[in-house]
Amino acid sequence: MERADNPVVEGDPLNPYTLLKDETCTMLGGDPETMVPDDAFQMLAALAASGGGSGDVGELEDTAFVVGTFTNSGAGWNTFKFRQPFEGVPNVVCQAEAFDGIVQVQNVTKDGFQYCLRTQASGTYYVGASTGTTPSHSAATLVTGTTTTATAVKINYIAVEFGGER
């Protein structure tokens, strides 16, 4: 698989919006070039199921984290609140299930964060193939950026506070 910074193909290419931060990958023991949020979800879920905190988690010993799922509540920027606030501001990663787009995150606080689902927007423009009173035209696709969506999509999230306690 090849990392693509500006993906233009359908599917799930690796890009800055689907990869974890290098620091997070390193802390979890993953490869920063290929580790995706789902890998971290699986690792943290396994840690939570094992009880963790018994000295077998290395650098994760003093790390507070929450893993969960919620459903998109509307178009544009929405607010998600943690069940319990963190001591400090956590790092947050979100991944939408079965969704051809990205989840953007902003304004992370110890109480929650804002998120926005975005899809690629496109439109059609026409190119004249000839001149005259009845020229022929052909349609072409114009990519115009992104748009938000209110689609009820499940969103997985990880919130990690390094050095925190819960």
ZIHUSUL-V568727 format. One record per residue. SS is DSSP state (H for helix, E for strand, L for the rest). D_FIRST is the distance of its C-alpha to the first C-alpha in Angstrom with 2 decimals. Layout:
SS;D_FIRST
SS;D_FIRST
This chain:
L;0.00
L;3.80
E;6.78
L;9.37
L;12.90
L;14.60
L;12.58
L;14.81
L;13.12
L;14.05
L;12.06
L;10.33
L;7.84
E;7.68
L;10.95
L;14.19
L;15.62
L;13.29
E;12.82
L;15.86
L;18.09
H;17.68
H;21.16
H;20.48
H;17.49
H;19.72
H;22.68
H;20.94
L;19.60
L;15.87
L;13.15
L;13.36
L;9.90
L;8.28
L;11.55
E;12.35
H;16.01
H;16.11
H;15.55
H;18.48
H;20.49
H;20.38
H;21.38
H;24.14
H;25.39
H;25.74
H;27.55
H;29.82
H;30.61
H;31.56
L;33.99
L;32.38
L;34.81
L;36.39
L;35.30
L;32.20
L;29.73
H;30.06
H;29.29
H;28.99
H;32.75
H;33.80
E;31.02
E;31.90
E;29.32
E;29.39
E;26.81
E;27.67
E;27.22
E;29.20
E;29.47
L;29.28
L;32.92
L;32.94
L;31.73
L;31.58
L;31.61
E;32.60
E;33.73
E;32.67
E;35.07
L;34.38
L;36.88
L;38.10
L;37.66
L;35.95
L;38.11
L;35.97
L;33.14
L;29.92
E;26.29
E;24.94
E;21.48
E;21.38
E;19.00
E;20.38
L;20.24
L;19.67
L;19.87
L;18.21
L;18.81
E;18.96
E;21.53
E;23.23
E;25.43
E;28.52
L;31.93
L;31.05
L;34.31
L;35.51
L;36.54
E;33.46
E;31.20
E;30.71
E;27.70
E;26.96
E;24.73
E;23.60
E;22.47
E;21.95
E;25.38
E;26.25
E;29.51
E;31.13
E;33.17
E;35.19
E;35.59
E;38.98
L;38.96
L;42.62
L;45.65
L;48.96
L;50.42
L;47.92
L;44.60
L;41.56
E;38.45
E;34.82
E;32.51
E;29.28
E;26.87
E;27.10
E;24.57
E;26.85
E;24.85
E;24.66
E;27.21
E;27.97
L;28.51
L;30.93
L;29.00
L;29.60
L;26.07
E;25.56
E;24.05
E;23.06
E;23.95
E;24.20
E;26.98
E;27.31
E;30.32
E;30.15
L;33.60
L;34.95
L;36.88
L;37.17
